[in-house]
Amino acid sequence: MAGGLLLSGAVAALLTTALPAHGGPSDAFTDPPPDKIVIKVATVNGSGCPAGTTAVAVSGDNTAFTVTYSDYLAQAGGTSDPTAFRKNCQLNLIVHVPQGFTYAIASADYRGFAALQSGASGTQRASYYFQGSSNTASKTHPFSGPYNDNWQATDVTDWAQLVWAPCGVQRNFNINTELRVNAGTSSAGKVSFMTMDSTDGDISTIYHMAWKECPES
């Protein structure tokens, strides 16, 4: 998990091709960064991602990377541990990009399963920021019981509001995710839970990347 994940081939943005630093989406150019990109996992911390339960992979077309969880579950009610209502995970990623380019997370797709009793509720939240920066993007998705099904949440950021990696310096990229479950007014003794995993396989969270050219120094 901690080893470098090597990407090869052309780099493409999720919503457009790579963009020059002075332009907007209508100024897209067709020549992507030719060099390879390397993503390394610096640290993984949190109650939702114990050691050995999280993995990172990169899509073949270089437009996205995927985080897979196998033990990410929050629950409340019944005999649940009082601390189990909230689980979180912080990923600290080292992203090496081709010289002269920068990147941002354009969107993120989260998936899991929820079993919420009537009167209970759940929340999925994520925030994104670069090391040393106060500019943080965050999104929250609420769910209400009764609910007993797979869930999906998508964070989409407008181009003008994307948080870009600073040009010319190496800054680790942090992704903080959180699941919360509140028993609320649900019947005593009944458990409600929300996962970012499943009984028949791992659930993947996909982060789609956008690219643009840095200004010449």
N, C-alpha and C positions, 0 to 999 in steps of 0.2 A: 504494500500500500504506500509506503513512504518513498518508493523508488520513483524515478522520473518516468513520466508517461510521454512518449515521443509522438509527435504528430508529423505527418508528411503530406505533400501535395499542396493544392491551392487552399488559401484561407478565404472563406466567404462570410459575409454578415448574415444574420438571420433575416432581416427585413429588406436589406439592400446590399449591393456590393460595397466594398470599402470606400470610404469617403475622404476627400481632401480636408485638411484641418479648417480651411477657410470657408468651406461650403456647407450646404445642407443636403438632404436626401436626393434632391433633383440633380446634384452635381456629381453623381456617382461615377467612378471610373472602373474599368474592367480588369486591370492588372492587379491581382492580389499580391500580398507580400510573398516573395518566392522562398524565403528561408523557413526552416523548421521551427516549431513552437514546442517548448517543453513545459509541462506542468508537474510540479512536485508538491506532495502533501507535507507541509512543515509540521503541523500538529493537528490532532483531532481530540477535542475535549468535550465532555458533557455526559449527563446521565442518560441521554438518548442514544449515545454512540459509544458503548464500552469498547475497550481495545479488541480489535479483530472483527468488529461487526460492521465496519464501514469501508467502502472501496470507491475509488474514483477511476473513471475511464473516459476516453475522448471519442467522439463520433468520427467515422471514417472520412466525412467531408469537411471536418474541422469547423463546423458551425456551432458545436455544442460540446459540453462535457456532462457526464452523468455521475451522480452520487448515489450509491446503493446502500441501503440500511437493512439490517436483519434483526435488530433488537431495539426498535424505537417505539415505545408504547407508554401512553399516559392513561391513568384510570382513576376513578373516584367512586365512592359508594360501597356498600356492603362491607366486606372485610379488607378493603384495599388499604395499603400502607398510606398513612397520612401525607407522606411526601411524594406519592406516586401521581398526584394530580397534574404535575408539571414535569415535562422532560424537555431537555434542550440539547443542542449540539452546535459546537463552534468549529468550523473548518478554517484553517489558516493555510492558504495556498501560495506557493511561489510560482509565478507565471513569467516565463522568459519569452518575449515576443521579438519578432524580427526588428532590426534596427530601423528607426524612423517611423514606427507604428505604435499605436496605443489601442486599448480595447475597453469595452464596457459590457456589462450584463444587460442585454436588451429585454430578456424575459426569462421566467423560470416556471417550470411545470412541476407541481407537487402532487403525489398520489398516495393513497393509503386506504384504510378501512376504518369505519366508525360504527360503534353500537352504542347509541345514546338513548337512555330511557326517556319516557315522557317527563318533561320538566327539567331534564339535564341539558347541558350545552357543551360545546367544544370549540377550540380556537386553534388555528394554525397561523403562525407568524414567522416572518423572515426579515432579516435586515442585511445590508451589504455595505461594506466600506473598505477603503484602502488604509493600510497601516499609516498612522501619523496624520490622517485626514479627519476633519470634523464633519465632512460631508457624508451623511449616511442616508441611504434609501431604505425604506421599510414598508412592508405590506402586511395586512391582517385579514384573515378570512374566518368568519364565525359560522358555526353549525349548530342547529337546534334539534333536540329530540322531540318526538320519537324519530330515530334515524337508525337504519340497519342496512348499510350498503357500502360499496366502495365510494370514496370521495376523491375529488380532484380540484385543485386550486391553481390558478395561473396568475403570476405577477407580470404585468406589462408596463414598461416605462417608455414614455414619449421621448422622441429623439432629443428634444431640447432639455430634457431633465435627466438624461443619462449621466451616471457618475463615471468619468473616464479615469483610467490610470494615468498618473503624472508622467509626462514625457521625460526621458533622459535619466531617470532614476529607477531603482528597483524597490518597489513597495509591495509587500505581501497583501493578498486579497483575502478578506475575511467574510465568511458567510455564517450568520447566526440563525438557526432555526429553532422553533419552539412549538410544542403541543401542550395544550391545557384542557383539562376536563373538569367541569363543575357539576356536582350531583344535583344542585339546585333543589327543586321541590319533588324530585323523583322519589319513588317508594323506598322506604328504608329496607336495607338488605339487598337491593339490586345494584349491580355494578354497571357503570358506563365506562367505555374506553374508546380510545382513538389511537391508531397506529400509523406509522410510516413504514410498515412491513406487512407481510401476509403469511398465512399458513402454507400456501402452496408455492411460495417463491418470494424472492426479494422484490421490493418496490423501488423503482428508480426515480430519482429527482433529476430533472434535466435542466441545465442552465444554457441558454442560447447567447452567443457572443456576437457583438457588433464591433466593427473595426474602423479606424480612420487614420489618416496620415498625420504625423506630428509636424509642426512647423519647423522649417530649417533654422538651425541655430546659427 
